[in-house]
Amino acid sequence: ANAIDTEVIFRIAPKMKAINTVKEKIDAGEEVNYTEYKDPHLVANLLKLYLRDLPDPLFTFKLYPQFIDAATEYETAVNLQRVKSTTGFAGNDDSIETKYIAALGKLVDELPPANKALAEILLLFLSRVGEHSSKNKMTPANLAIVFGQILLKPEIDTIESMMNAAKVTGFMRFMIE
């Protein structure tokens, strides 16, 4: 069986004992044979744990405000376009998405090289997982919920940052799609 087709691969937690055993081996620099555990949820959760335990999240504390600003501008433009289209005053405007892609591209370019490389690989992987959502039930929206708050978060949680959770999820979904 292909692990990418495992139902809700990133949503089911394996036994904590198995996670701790493998994590101890990794921390000790030992080689781990993941196939002996026969649980794709174990590897999926180790990935989430690794990303959660990074001292600085993948999209960095420093760039968090700029990513939120870009997501806010995009969300506002999309909502404005939606209102205009329901009143008959707007044509099809692909420039909103193009501008958002450009803004995100500039921000991604500001990431440290290791973060940028990992982000590219991780997002390609998550996109591929999302392509198998008919089997694994992990749509880009579900993946964004799982990974958004792990990859893009402020240094200190505030009420404002909690209110930005939907923007973080929207940003992640856009990046995954």
C-alpha positions in Angstrom: 0.0 0.0 0.0 1.1 3.6 -0.7 1.3 5.7 2.5 0.1 8.8 0.6 -3.3 7.1 0.3 -3.6 6.4 4.0 -6.9 7.9 5.2 -6.4 11.1 7.3 -2.7 10.5 7.3 -1.9 13.7 9.3 -4.9 13.6 11.6 -4.5 10.3 13.4 -1.9 10.2 16.2 0.1 6.9 16.6 1.0 5.5 20.0 3.1 8.0 22.0 5.5 5.2 22.9 6.4 4.6 19.2 6.8 8.3 18.6 9.1 8.7 21.6 11.2 5.6 20.7 11.8 6.9 17.2 12.4 10.4 18.3 15.0 9.2 20.8 16.7 7.2 18.1 16.8 10.3 15.8 18.0 12.5 18.5 20.8 10.0 19.3 21.8 10.0 15.6 20.8 6.4 15.2 19.4 5.1 11.9 15.7 4.4 11.9 14.0 1.7 9.8 10.5 3.2 9.6 9.1 0.2 7.8 9.4 -1.9 11.0 6.8 0.2 12.6 4.2 -0.5 9.8 2.4 2.8 10.7 2.4 5.6 8.2 0.7 7.8 10.8 4.0 7.5 12.8 6.1 9.1 10.1 3.4 11.7 9.3 3.3 12.7 13.0 7.1 12.8 13.3 7.1 15.3 10.4 4.6 17.5 12.2 6.6 17.2 15.4 9.8 18.1 13.7 8.2 21.2 12.1 6.5 22.2 15.4 9.7 21.9 17.4 11.8 24.1 15.1 13.1 27.1 17.1 11.8 29.5 14.4 8.8 28.3 12.3 9.4 27.6 8.7 7.9 30.9 7.5 9.8 32.6 10.4 8.6 34.8 13.3 10.1 37.8 11.6 8.0 37.5 8.4 4.8 36.5 10.1 3.4 40.1 10.0 4.2 40.5 6.3 2.5 37.1 5.5 -0.6 38.1 7.4 -0.6 41.6 5.7 -0.4 39.9 2.3 -3.2 37.4 3.2 -5.3 40.3 4.5 -4.9 42.3 1.3 -5.7 39.3 -0.8 -8.8 38.4 1.3 -10.0 42.0 1.1 -9.5 42.2 -2.7 -11.3 38.9 -3.3 -14.2 40.0 -1.1 -14.4 43.3 -2.9 -14.4 41.5 -6.2 -17.1 39.2 -5.0 -19.3 42.1 -3.9 -18.8 43.9 -7.3 -19.6 40.7 -9.2 -22.9 40.2 -7.4 -23.9 43.8 -8.2 -22.8 43.5 -11.9 -20.0 46.0 -11.7 -17.0 43.8 -12.1 -15.5 41.7 -14.8 -13.1 38.8 -14.3 -10.0 40.1 -12.5 -7.1 37.6 -12.4 -4.7 40.3 -11.3 -5.7 39.9 -7.7 -4.3 36.3 -7.6 -1.3 37.4 -9.7 -0.5 40.2 -7.2 -0.9 37.8 -4.3 1.5 35.3 -5.9 4.0 38.0 -6.5 3.7 39.3 -2.9 4.2 35.7 -1.5 7.1 35.1 -3.9 8.9 38.2 -2.5 8.3 37.0 1.1 9.4 33.5 0.3 12.6 34.9 -1.2 13.3 36.6 2.1 13.3 33.3 4.0 16.7 31.9 5.0 18.0 29.5 2.3 17.3 26.3 4.4 13.7 27.5 5.2 13.1 28.3 1.5 14.4 24.9 0.3 12.3 23.0 2.9 9.2 25.1 2.2 9.5 24.3 -1.5 9.8 20.6 -0.9 7.2 20.5 1.8 4.6 22.4 -0.2 5.2 20.1 -3.2 4.7 17.1 -1.0 1.6 18.5 0.6 0.2 19.4 -2.8 0.8 15.8 -3.8 -0.9 14.5 -0.7 -3.8 16.8 -1.5 -4.0 15.3 -5.0 -4.8 11.9 -3.3 -7.6 13.4 -1.2 -10.2 11.1 -2.8 -8.5 8.3 -0.9 -6.7 9.9 2.1 -9.4 12.6 2.8 -6.6 15.2 3.2 -7.8 18.0 0.9 -5.7 21.1 0.6 -8.1 22.8 3.1 -7.6 20.0 5.6 -3.8 20.1 5.1 -3.9 23.8 5.6 -5.7 23.4 8.9 -3.2 20.8 10.1 0.0 22.7 9.0 -0.9 26.3 9.0 -0.4 27.0 12.7 2.7 25.0 12.7 4.5 26.7 9.7 3.3 30.3 10.2 2.9 31.6 13.7 3.8 34.7 15.7 6.5 34.6 18.4 3.9 35.4 21.0 0.3 34.3 20.7 -2.1 37.2 21.2 -5.8 37.6 20.7 -5.0 39.3 17.4 -2.9 36.3 16.3 -5.7 33.9 17.2 -8.1 36.0 15.1 -5.6 35.6 12.2 -5.9 31.8 12.3 -8.3 31.8 9.3 -5.9 34.0 7.4 -3.0 31.5 8.2 -5.2 28.6 7.0 -6.2 30.5 3.8 -2.5 31.3 3.2 -1.5 27.7 3.6 -4.3 26.4 1.4 -3.3 28.9 -1.3 0.4 27.7 -1.0 -0.6 24.0 -1.1 -2.9 24.4 -4.1 
